[in-house]
Amino acid sequence: MNLIPTALPGVLILEPRVFADSRGFFYESFNARAFEALTGVSTRFVQDNHSASSRGVLRGLHYQLENTQGKLVRVTQGEVLDVAVDLRRSSASFGQWVAVTLSAENHRQLWVPEGFAHGFVVISERAEFLYKTTDYYNPAAERCIRWDDPDLAIDWQLQQPPLLSAKDQAGQWLRDAELFP
């Protein structure tokens, strides 16, 4: 597996070694020993999630104040623009974001540590998105930052307004949100 640092310390792109031939391909999508050796992160994943969305669906920017979740995310069908935002007030990169294209073709994964908001927009006709989390989903602790927050100024590379859930439409501005210390 190849490790590519991003502009945000701790947010990492992982590229697995893919074995392809005329029959298709094979790769190891997760190995705890290899993940720890490569990233220096010792963690335990407790929940796997799988979502399917159509072009233009934007999910995020989500995080949990309690039961904070590190996320290892990947796409198994289609393509998304995946975004992580540092919400740790004590961090030198507070309020900064990074965007990475994840697709079924590039097999890339993104490690989003605890203390970051996460979201993605589907740029293919359809995408299936899988992610492992380091803690369980806690709806009472979930928060959402608006995707279009002017203080973040995320370039979602949108051609038209995104399709949003009611929860995402009701997201908070960064300046008003409950954040990490």
Backbone as a chain_set.jsonl record, in Angstrom:
{"seq": "MNLIPTALPGVLILEPRVFADSRGFFYESFNARAFEALTGVSTRFVQDNHSASSRGVLRGLHYQLENTQGKLVRVTQGEVLDVAVDLRRSSASFGQWVAVTLSAENHRQLWVPEGFAHGFVVISERAEFLYKTTDYYNPAAERCIRWDDPDLAIDWQLQQPPLLSAKDQAGQWLRDAELFP", "coords": {"N": [[0.852, -1.172, 0.0], [0.473, 2.25, -0.722], [1.242, 5.356, 0.756], [-0.005, 8.62, 0.833], [0.523, 11.776, 1.921], [-1.705, 14.489, 2.783], [-2.578, 17.997, 2.468], [-3.52, 18.522, 4.976], [-2.44, 17.761, 8.136], [-2.438, 14.432, 9.273], [-4.673, 13.627, 7.783], [-4.913, 11.266, 5.363], [-4.11, 9.791, 2.217], [-4.59, 6.605, 0.961], [-3.271, 4.208, -1.142], [-3.98, 1.172, -2.375], [-2.187, -1.823, -3.277], [-2.925, -3.074, -6.307], [-3.871, -5.996, -7.897], [-4.228, -6.868, -11.064], [-5.699, -8.543, -13.844], [-6.724, -10.301, -16.817], [-9.064, -11.354, -15.812], [-10.076, -9.595, -13.966], [-9.679, -7.816, -10.946], [-7.832, -7.785, -7.824], [-7.509, -6.672, -4.503], [-6.233, -5.951, -1.256], [-8.288, -4.46, 0.881], [-8.265, -3.638, 3.514], [-6.039, -4.048, 6.19], [-5.195, -4.521, 9.398], [-2.621, -4.583, 10.632], [-0.934, -3.672, 8.548], [-2.095, -1.16, 8.055], [-1.583, 0.206, 10.49], [1.242, 0.094, 10.522], [1.875, 1.595, 8.254], [0.549, 4.092, 8.584], [0.94, 4.829, 11.204], [-1.131, 4.93, 12.912], [-2.904, 3.521, 15.434], [-5.719, 1.794, 15.696], [-9.13, 0.75, 16.202], [-11.65, -0.504, 14.305], [-15.162, -0.289, 14.445], [-17.547, -0.241, 13.13], [-19.036, -0.627, 9.957], [-20.1, 1.177, 7.135], [-22.292, 1.702, 4.354], [-23.194, 3.452, 1.548], [-25.332, 4.508, -1.128], [-25.587, 6.695, -3.829], [-26.841, 9.155, -6.145], [-25.76, 11.149, -9.011], [-24.713, 14.397, -8.102], [-25.628, 14.353, -5.498], [-24.928, 15.5, -2.316], [-23.374, 14.77, 0.632], [-22.945, 15.683, 3.902], [-21.42, 18.336, 5.726], [-20.329, 16.163, 8.068], [-19.962, 15.284, 11.558], [-19.21, 13.978, 14.852], [-19.6, 15.077, 18.148], [-19.403, 13.697, 20.552], [-18.45, 10.286, 21.014], [-16.578, 10.396, 18.964], [-15.527, 9.964, 15.613], [-13.07, 8.357, 13.727], [-12.552, 7.89, 10.277], [-12.263, 5.584, 7.639], [-12.447, 5.767, 4.342], [-13.887, 4.801, 1.155], [-14.62, 4.26, -2.347], [-16.659, 2.069, -4.145], [-18.099, 1.9, -6.427], [-18.409, 4.078, -9.11], [-17.69, 7.621, -8.689], [-16.498, 10.109, -6.454], [-16.105, 13.38, -4.993], [-14.312, 13.814, -2.241], [-14.285, 15.257, 0.981], [-12.512, 16.609, 3.731], [-12.547, 18.424, 6.76], [-10.787, 20.32, 9.086], [-11.774, 20.573, 12.351], [-10.761, 21.184, 14.81], [-10.212, 23.433, 17.184], [-7.773, 24.009, 18.452], [-5.882, 23.334, 16.619], [-3.312, 24.001, 14.217], [-4.194, 23.922, 11.654], [-6.871, 24.522, 11.747], [-10.136, 24.875, 10.44], [-9.317, 24.549, 7.847], [-9.444, 22.73, 4.744], [-9.404, 19.716, 2.771], [-9.662, 18.205, -0.412], [-10.315, 15.212, -2.157], [-10.331, 13.086, -4.945], [-12.096, 10.156, -5.056], [-12.514, 6.96, -6.37], [-14.012, 4.061, -7.962], [-12.28, 3.203, -9.838], [-9.707, 4.307, -9.24], [-9.198, 3.238, -6.773], [-8.449, 4.459, -4.432], [-8.249, 5.286, -0.932], [-9.353, 7.23, 1.853], [-8.123, 8.387, 4.87], [-9.693, 9.807, 7.521], [-9.182, 11.464, 10.34], [-10.311, 11.525, 13.822], [-11.971, 14.489, 14.953], [-12.338, 15.857, 12.667], [-14.561, 17.16, 10.179], [-16.564, 15.517, 7.718], [-17.411, 14.961, 4.319], [-18.988, 14.351, 1.097], [-19.419, 14.639, -2.469], [-21.228, 13.325, -5.172], [-19.901, 12.662, -8.304], [-20.148, 11.09, -10.483], [-22.562, 9.168, -12.424], [-23.735, 7.48, -10.556], [-22.801, 6.425, -7.281], [-21.219, 4.208, -5.021], [-20.418, 4.129, -1.687], [-18.196, 3.309, 0.84], [-17.418, 3.04, 4.282], [-15.344, 2.701, 7.147], [-15.654, 3.021, 10.653], [-14.33, 4.359, 13.719], [-15.788, 4.551, 16.015], [-19.123, 4.111, 17.287], [-22.147, 5.115, 15.613], [-23.811, 7.907, 16.84], [-26.633, 9.447, 17.085], [-27.485, 11.598, 18.687], [-25.19, 13.012, 19.171], [-24.347, 13.856, 16.741], [-23.351, 16.33, 14.404], [-23.558, 18.963, 11.959], [-21.921, 20.831, 9.534], [-22.546, 23.474, 7.32], [-22.389, 22.84, 3.862], [-21.86, 24.885, 2.112], [-20.541, 26.884, 3.481], [-19.293, 30.104, 3.804], [-16.943, 30.808, 5.144], [-15.38, 28.58, 4.961], [-15.303, 28.074, 2.215], [-15.31, 25.898, 0.333], [-14.386, 24.26, -2.623], [-16.466, 22.551, -4.324], [-16.639, 21.734, -6.883], [-18.988, 21.854, -8.378], [-21.537, 21.69, -10.875], [-24.123, 22.388, -10.796], [-26.674, 23.217, -8.333], [-26.39, 21.203, -5.369], [-27.939, 18.036, -4.394], [-29.513, 17.7, -1.371], [-29.961, 16.318, 1.924], [-32.572, 16.835, 4.391], [-31.373, 17.177, 6.87], [-28.774, 17.993, 6.159], [-29.366, 20.362, 4.863], [-30.061, 21.887, 7.013], [-27.706, 22.418, 8.308], [-25.111, 23.917, 10.357], [-23.467, 27.15, 10.368], [-19.936, 27.44, 10.293], [-18.911, 29.296, 12.137], [-20.889, 29.341, 14.078], [-21.122, 26.819, 15.057], [-20.871, 23.942, 17.274], [-17.747, 22.873, 18.228], [-14.596, 21.061, 18.227], [-12.213, 21.144, 20.926]], "CA": [[0.0, 0.0, 0.0], [1.208, 3.501, -0.824], [0.698, 6.412, 1.596], [0.184, 9.963, 0.3], [0.038, 12.798, 2.854], [-2.458, 15.603, 2.202], [-2.232, 19.298, 3.046], [-3.938, 18.526, 6.378], [-1.75, 16.722, 8.918], [-3.286, 13.355, 9.782], [-5.577, 13.161, 6.726], [-4.004, 10.511, 4.509], [-4.601, 9.011, 1.086], [-3.988, 5.276, 0.896], [-3.437, 3.543, -2.428], [-3.633, -0.24, -2.235], [-1.555, -2.507, -4.399], [-3.994, -3.756, -7.034], [-3.437, -7.071, -8.777], [-5.226, -6.931, -12.129], [-5.418, -9.349, -15.024], [-7.878, -10.383, -17.72], [-10.254, -11.769, -15.057], [-10.534, -8.498, -13.113], [-8.642, -7.357, -10.032], [-7.9, -8.122, -6.406], [-6.648, -5.924, -3.596], [-6.564, -6.016, 0.161], [-8.804, -3.123, 1.193], [-7.869, -3.268, 4.868], [-5.261, -4.978, 6.996], [-4.903, -3.72, 10.591], [-1.164, -4.458, 10.823], [-0.388, -2.825, 7.486], [-2.614, 0.195, 8.28], [-0.828, 0.799, 11.595], [2.64, 0.255, 10.122], [1.967, 2.629, 7.237], [0.032, 5.392, 9.026], [1.269, 5.123, 12.596], [-2.397, 5.019, 13.632], [-3.38, 2.271, 16.033], [-7.146, 2.003, 15.914], [-10.025, -0.4, 16.084], [-12.883, -0.127, 13.619], [-16.295, -0.954, 15.094], [-18.759, -0.158, 12.317], [-18.885, -0.396, 8.523], [-21.278, 1.802, 6.535], [-22.337, 1.613, 2.899], [-24.261, 4.292, 1.002], [-25.42, 4.652, -2.577], [-26.132, 8.014, -4.152], [-26.798, 9.515, -7.555], [-24.999, 12.355, -9.356], [-25.127, 15.654, -7.491], [-25.945, 14.213, -4.076], [-23.857, 15.931, -1.422], [-23.595, 14.314, 2.009], [-21.979, 16.292, 4.805], [-20.191, 17.929, 6.397], [-20.771, 15.521, 9.31], [-19.032, 14.893, 12.618], [-19.844, 13.71, 16.142], [-18.855, 15.668, 19.258], [-19.135, 12.556, 21.429], [-18.247, 9.109, 20.162], [-15.918, 10.915, 17.769], [-15.232, 8.886, 14.676], [-12.139, 8.354, 12.625], [-13.202, 7.192, 9.159], [-11.492, 5.124, 6.49], [-13.505, 5.807, 3.331], [-13.542, 4.403, -0.207], [-15.713, 4.143, -3.31], [-16.615, 0.788, -4.862], [-18.739, 2.121, -7.727], [-18.527, 5.484, -9.442], [-16.651, 8.586, -8.322], [-16.92, 11.205, -5.586], [-15.13, 14.316, -4.449], [-14.393, 13.597, -0.804], [-13.766, 16.446, 1.667], [-12.291, 16.583, 5.177], [-12.337, 19.771, 7.298], [-10.26, 20.303, 10.446], [-12.65, 21.308, 13.272], [-10.088, 21.256, 16.112], [-9.831, 24.833, 17.407], [-6.382, 24.088, 18.884], [-5.033, 22.904, 15.518], [-2.772, 25.025, 13.313], [-4.936, 23.848, 10.386], [-8.307, 24.684, 12.028], [-10.929, 25.508, 9.39], [-8.804, 24.225, 6.523], [-10.053, 21.536, 4.16], [-8.736, 19.04, 1.668], [-10.587, 17.44, -1.257], [-9.643, 14.125, -2.863], [-11.209, 12.277, -5.786], [-12.086, 8.723, -4.784], [-13.331, 6.274, -7.378], [-13.85, 2.61, -8.087], [-11.139, 2.958, -10.725], [-8.396, 4.611, -8.65], [-9.097, 2.405, -5.57], [-7.909, 5.226, -3.303], [-8.991, 5.401, 0.318], [-8.96, 8.406, 2.611], [-8.215, 8.293, 6.326], [-10.145, 11.063, 8.115], [-9.083, 11.231, 11.783], [-11.255, 12.175, 14.73], [-11.777, 15.931, 15.014], [-12.564, 16.417, 11.333], [-15.854, 16.947, 9.526], [-16.389, 14.756, 6.49], [-18.513, 14.989, 3.367], [-18.626, 14.048, -0.283], [-20.405, 14.878, -3.515], [-21.126, 12.325, -6.234], [-19.635, 13.294, -9.6], [-20.509, 10.122, -11.529], [-24.013, 8.934, -12.449], [-24.075, 6.824, -9.292], [-21.616, 6.01, -6.532], [-21.375, 3.459, -3.773], [-19.415, 4.664, -0.779], [-18.044, 2.471, 2.029], [-16.482, 3.563, 5.262], [-15.157, 2.078, 8.449], [-15.574, 4.05, 11.682], [-13.662, 3.962, 14.952], [-16.772, 4.53, 17.088], [-20.482, 3.877, 16.816], [-22.975, 6.265, 15.291], [-24.579, 8.434, 17.962], [-27.398, 10.537, 16.485], [-27.578, 12.752, 19.594], [-23.916, 13.735, 19.139], [-24.014, 14.234, 15.374], [-23.456, 17.725, 14.022], [-23.368, 19.173, 10.524], [-21.513, 22.152, 9.064], [-23.085, 23.707, 5.976], [-21.493, 22.555, 2.742], [-21.572, 26.132, 1.403], [-20.084, 27.875, 4.449], [-18.355, 31.025, 3.148], [-15.653, 30.828, 5.835], [-14.625, 27.435, 4.464], [-15.162, 28.28, 0.764], [-14.926, 24.633, -0.297], [-14.666, 24.13, -4.053], [-17.076, 21.239, -4.538], [-16.604, 21.48, -8.328], [-20.377, 21.608, -8.767], [-22.068, 22.298, -12.089], [-25.473, 22.824, -10.429], [-26.85, 23.054, -6.885], [-26.399, 19.797, -4.968], [-29.11, 17.44, -3.757], [-29.185, 17.621, 0.05], [-30.96, 15.837, 2.871], [-33.075, 17.882, 5.283], [-30.34, 17.366, 7.899], [-27.673, 18.774, 5.6], [-29.886, 21.708, 4.602], [-30.152, 22.58, 8.303], [-26.374, 22.492, 8.913], [-24.7, 25.167, 11.001], [-22.285, 27.849, 9.874], [-18.77, 27.107, 11.101], [-18.767, 30.269, 13.237], [-21.927, 29.097, 15.081], [-21.176, 25.391, 15.362], [-20.118, 23.344, 18.365], [-16.551, 22.292, 17.616], [-13.653, 20.394, 19.126], [-11.272, 22.102, 21.556]], "C": [[0.897, 1.234, 0.0], [0.488, 4.563, 0.006], [1.028, 7.768, 0.977], [-0.351, 10.958, 1.319], [-0.771, 13.852, 2.097], [-1.975, 16.895, 2.849], [-2.628, 19.4, 4.516], [-3.223, 17.415, 7.135], [-2.741, 15.709, 9.493], [-4.279, 12.83, 8.771], [-4.69, 12.552, 5.642], [-4.734, 9.808, 3.373], [-3.845, 7.687, 1.085], [-4.296, 4.67, -0.465], [-3.023, 2.088, -2.28], [-2.909, -0.757, -3.474], [-2.634, -3.36, -5.054], [-3.366, -4.777, -7.983], [-4.527, -7.264, -9.821], [-4.74, -7.847, -13.244], [-6.696, -9.426, -15.853], [-9.174, -10.771, -17.001], [-10.862, -10.641, -14.247], [-9.402, -8.035, -12.216], [-8.88, -7.903, -8.632], [-7.033, -7.129, -5.664], [-7.154, -6.091, -2.177], [-7.009, -4.615, 0.566], [-8.507, -2.691, 2.613], [-7.13, -4.418, 5.525], [-4.78, -4.168, 8.195], [-3.402, -3.527, 10.797], [-0.552, -3.513, 9.795], [-0.836, -1.371, 7.674], [-1.809, 0.891, 9.369], [0.622, 1.044, 11.205], [2.805, 1.424, 9.153], [1.611, 4.009, 7.772], [0.512, 5.805, 10.413], [0.042, 5.232, 13.473], [-2.788, 3.633, 14.127], [-4.848, 2.482, 16.383], [-7.894, 0.695, 15.784], [-11.291, 0.111, 15.407], [-14.027, -0.952, 14.187], [-17.547, -0.989, 14.227], [-18.371, 0.068, 10.865], [-20.198, 0.17, 8.001], [-21.154, 1.759, 5.02], [-23.484, 2.496, 2.434], [-24.193, 4.283, -0.513], [-26.113, 5.977, -2.861], [-26.004, 8.265, -5.646], [-26.037, 10.83, -7.746], [-25.594, 13.585, -8.654], [-25.529, 15.56, -6.034], [-24.71, 14.622, -3.276], [-24.246, 15.51, -0.016], [-22.519, 14.946, 2.887], [-22.213, 17.776, 4.949], [-20.52, 17.436, 7.8], [-19.621, 15.254, 10.267], [-19.834, 14.635, 13.882], [-18.977, 14.312, 17.236], [-18.502, 14.638, 20.317], [-19.069, 11.336, 20.52], [-17.601, 9.549, 18.845], [-15.434, 9.757, 16.905], [-14.072, 9.234, 13.759], [-12.805, 7.539, 11.529], [-12.182, 6.815, 8.105], [-12.511, 4.917, 5.38], [-12.975, 5.394, 1.96], [-14.807, 4.29, -1.046], [-15.563, 2.822, -4.047], [-17.335, 0.842, -6.211], [-18.821, 3.617, -7.947], [-17.374, 6.324, -8.923], [-17.247, 9.69, -7.462], [-15.753, 12.166, -5.372], [-15.325, 14.269, -2.946], [-13.68, 14.741, -0.089], [-13.64, 16.188, 3.163], [-11.964, 18.01, 5.622], [-11.871, 19.648, 8.745], [-11.128, 21.186, 11.341], [-12.057, 21.407, 14.677], [-9.562, 22.679, 16.302], [-8.354, 24.993, 17.766], [-5.391, 23.748, 17.766], [-4.548, 24.087, 14.68], [-3.509, 25.026, 11.976], [-6.45, 23.963, 10.599], [-8.988, 25.422, 10.876], [-10.418, 25.252, 7.984], [-9.409, 22.906, 6.046], [-9.151, 20.966, 3.073], [-9.796, 18.248, 0.915], [-9.79, 16.437, -2.077], [-10.679, 13.393, -3.706], [-10.999, 10.81, -5.437], [-12.975, 8.059, -5.822], [-13.101, 4.775, -7.324], [-12.629, 2.299, -8.939], [-9.797, 3.244, -10.065], [-8.158, 3.854, -7.338], [-8.554, 3.148, -4.345], [-8.853, 5.185, -2.111], [-8.503, 6.664, 1.018], [-9.162, 8.125, 4.088], [-8.526, 9.692, 6.847], [-10.146, 10.859, 9.628], [-10.219, 11.89, 12.565], [-10.928, 13.665, 14.776], [-11.974, 16.631, 13.682], [-14.017, 16.199, 10.927], [-15.57, 16.255, 8.203], [-17.628, 14.896, 5.617], [-18.033, 14.603, 1.983], [-19.764, 14.425, -1.205], [-20.145, 13.869, -4.632], [-20.957, 13.035, -7.574], [-19.843, 12.338, -10.775], [-22.034, 9.96, -11.519], [-24.521, 8.372, -11.136], [-22.774, 6.458, -8.601], [-22.027, 5.204, -5.32], [-20.15, 3.749, -2.929], [-19.383, 3.788, 0.462], [-17.091, 3.146, 2.994], [-16.544, 2.802, 6.568], [-15.073, 3.212, 9.463], [-14.975, 3.481, 12.963], [-14.575, 4.02, 16.166], [-18.15, 4.413, 16.457], [-21.196, 5.186, 16.517], [-23.817, 6.636, 16.505], [-25.363, 9.629, 17.449], [-27.489, 11.78, 17.372], [-26.311, 13.606, 19.552], [-23.555, 14.23, 17.746], [-24.277, 15.714, 15.141], [-23.181, 17.821, 12.523], [-22.992, 20.635, 10.27], [-22.062, 22.296, 7.644], [-22.006, 23.504, 4.911], [-21.02, 23.838, 2.056], [-21.113, 27.247, 2.332], [-19.047, 28.799, 3.797], [-17.0, 31.107, 3.845], [-14.775, 29.658, 5.411], [-14.331, 27.575, 2.969], [-14.656, 27.017, 0.055], [-15.313, 24.649, -1.767], [-15.157, 22.707, -4.304], [-17.1, 20.85, -6.016], [-17.984, 21.147, -8.879], [-20.737, 22.345, -10.043], [-23.473, 22.857, -11.859], [-25.634, 22.641, -8.927], [-26.958, 21.572, -6.509], [-27.753, 19.36, -4.429], [-28.738, 17.147, -2.313], [-30.313, 16.993, 0.847], [-31.454, 17.027, 3.697], [-32.045, 18.198, 6.361], [-29.212, 18.242, 7.376], [-28.113, 20.197, 5.247], [-29.928, 22.547, 5.875], [-28.799, 22.698, 8.999], [-26.069, 23.873, 9.457], [-23.562, 25.831, 10.221], [-21.136, 27.489, 10.805], [-18.678, 28.028, 12.322], [-19.771, 30.031, 14.359], [-21.923, 27.677, 15.63], [-20.416, 25.041, 16.643], [-18.963, 22.591, 17.74], [-15.685, 21.618, 18.664], [-12.712, 21.427, 19.735], [-10.012, 22.297, 20.724]], "O": [[1.947, 1.255, 0.643], [-0.739, 4.657, -0.037], [2.178, 8.043, 0.638], [-1.556, 10.992, 1.565], [-0.545, 14.077, 0.908], [-1.068, 16.88, 3.681], [-2.127, 20.269, 5.23], [-3.388, 16.241, 6.803], [-3.74, 16.075, 10.113], [-4.701, 11.678, 8.883], [-3.83, 13.226, 5.075], [-5.838, 9.296, 3.552], [-2.619, 7.655, 1.194], [-5.451, 4.628, -0.887], [-1.844, 1.797, -2.081], [-3.015, -0.193, -4.563], [-3.19, -4.262, -4.426], [-2.461, -4.464, -8.758], [-5.613, -7.758, -9.515], [-3.549, -7.919, -13.547], [-7.644, -8.683, -15.602], [-10.264, -10.54, -17.525], [-12.033, -10.708, -13.874], [-8.273, -7.876, -12.681], [-9.955, -8.405, -8.302], [-5.949, -6.776, -6.127], [-8.336, -6.336, -1.936], [-6.2, -3.688, 0.591], [-8.495, -1.494, 2.9], [-7.524, -5.58, 5.435], [-4.023, -3.213, 8.019], [-2.96, -2.421, 11.106], [0.257, -2.653, 10.141], [-0.043, -0.45, 7.474], [-1.395, 2.038, 9.197], [1.177, 2.096, 11.524], [3.786, 2.163, 9.238], [2.285, 4.99, 7.457], [0.493, 6.987, 10.758], [0.146, 5.587, 14.647], [-2.975, 2.703, 13.343], [-5.17, 3.268, 17.274], [-7.364, -0.316, 15.323], [-11.924, 1.051, 15.887], [-13.893, -2.159, 14.388], [-18.506, -1.69, 14.551], [-17.477, 0.864, 10.575], [-21.276, -0.294, 8.373], [-20.051, 1.778, 4.474], [-24.621, 2.318, 2.87], [-23.132, 4.076, -1.102], [-27.099, 6.331, -2.214], [-25.168, 7.666, -6.323], [-25.716, 11.527, -6.784], [-26.809, 13.778, -8.623], [-25.752, 16.586, -5.391], [-23.6, 14.152, -3.528], [-25.323, 15.857, 0.468], [-21.326, 14.766, 2.644], [-23.112, 18.356, 4.341], [-20.95, 18.226, 8.64], [-18.48, 15.03, 9.862], [-20.998, 15.025, 13.976], [-17.766, 14.093, 17.264], [-17.426, 14.697, 20.912], [-19.571, 11.356, 19.396], [-18.017, 9.134, 17.763], [-14.996, 8.721, 17.404], [-14.082, 10.271, 13.095], [-13.543, 6.597, 11.818], [-11.339, 7.626, 7.722], [-13.342, 4.012, 5.453], [-11.805, 5.597, 1.635], [-15.918, 4.233, -0.519], [-14.477, 2.488, -4.52], [-17.194, -0.063, -7.034], [-19.258, 4.351, -7.06], [-16.256, 5.844, -8.737], [-18.361, 10.149, -7.709], [-14.587, 11.813, -5.545], [-16.383, 14.643, -2.438], [-12.595, 15.152, -0.502], [-14.539, 15.623, 3.785], [-11.208, 18.719, 4.958], [-12.496, 18.946, 9.54], [-11.215, 22.395, 11.128], [-12.781, 21.686, 15.634], [-8.589, 23.081, 15.663], [-7.743, 26.005, 17.421], [-4.181, 23.868, 17.96], [-5.282, 25.051, 14.463], [-3.461, 26.014, 11.243], [-7.228, 23.552, 9.738], [-8.499, 26.446, 10.398], [-11.035, 25.701, 7.018], [-9.83, 22.075, 6.851], [-8.27, 21.64, 2.54], [-10.713, 17.69, 1.518], [-8.733, 16.759, -2.621], [-11.781, 13.111, -3.233], [-9.886, 10.289, -5.51], [-14.066, 8.548, -6.117], [-12.138, 4.289, -6.73], [-12.011, 1.246, -8.779], [-8.836, 2.51, -10.295], [-7.033, 3.831, -6.841], [-8.237, 2.524, -3.333], [-10.07, 5.068, -2.252], [-7.376, 7.11, 0.8], [-10.23, 7.682, 4.509], [-7.756, 10.632, 6.654], [-11.011, 10.158, 10.153], [-10.978, 12.699, 12.031], [-9.769, 14.062, 14.654], [-11.8, 17.845, 13.575], [-14.629, 15.191, 11.281], [-14.484, 16.385, 7.637], [-18.752, 14.943, 6.116], [-16.832, 14.534, 1.723], [-20.919, 14.52, -0.79], [-18.999, 13.597, -4.99], [-21.759, 13.896, -7.938], [-19.726, 12.74, -11.933], [-22.714, 10.558, -10.685], [-25.596, 8.737, -10.662], [-21.763, 6.209, -9.258], [-23.043, 5.477, -4.68], [-19.012, 3.633, -3.382], [-20.422, 3.545, 1.075], [-16.092, 3.744, 2.593], [-17.59, 2.341, 7.024], [-14.487, 4.255, 9.173], [-15.094, 2.29, 13.252], [-14.182, 3.582, 17.247], [-18.317, 4.593, 15.251], [-20.885, 6.227, 17.095], [-24.456, 5.78, 17.117], [-24.816, 10.73, 17.381], [-27.562, 12.898, 16.861], [-26.357, 14.796, 19.863], [-22.567, 14.946, 17.58], [-25.27, 16.274, 15.606], [-22.649, 16.897, 11.907], [-23.667, 21.552, 10.737], [-22.039, 21.344, 6.864], [-20.867, 23.946, 5.06], [-19.928, 23.882, 1.491], [-21.275, 28.425, 2.014], [-18.03, 28.323, 3.292], [-16.002, 31.441, 3.205], [-13.55, 29.743, 5.496], [-13.24, 27.235, 2.512], [-13.701, 27.066, -0.719], [-16.437, 25.011, -2.116], [-14.362, 21.782, -4.473], [-17.535, 19.751, -6.359], [-18.132, 20.274, -9.734], [-20.302, 23.475, -10.27], [-23.952, 23.692, -12.626], [-24.809, 21.973, -8.302], [-27.548, 20.783, -7.247], [-28.595, 20.179, -4.06], [-27.77, 16.434, -2.049], [-31.483, 17.12, 0.487], [-30.834, 18.09, 3.702], [-31.865, 19.36, 6.726], [-28.744, 19.138, 8.08], [-27.315, 21.131, 5.326], [-29.84, 23.774, 5.82], [-28.752, 23.048, 10.178], [-26.686, 24.865, 9.069], [-22.803, 25.169, 9.514], [-21.355, 27.257, 11.993], [-18.392, 27.562, 13.426], [-19.539, 30.469, 15.486], [-22.652, 27.376, 16.575], [-19.471, 25.722, 17.042], [-19.155, 21.774, 16.839], [-16.017, 21.611, 19.85], [-12.445, 22.464, 19.129], [-9.129, 23.063, 21.109]]}, "num_chains": 1, "name": "protein.A"}
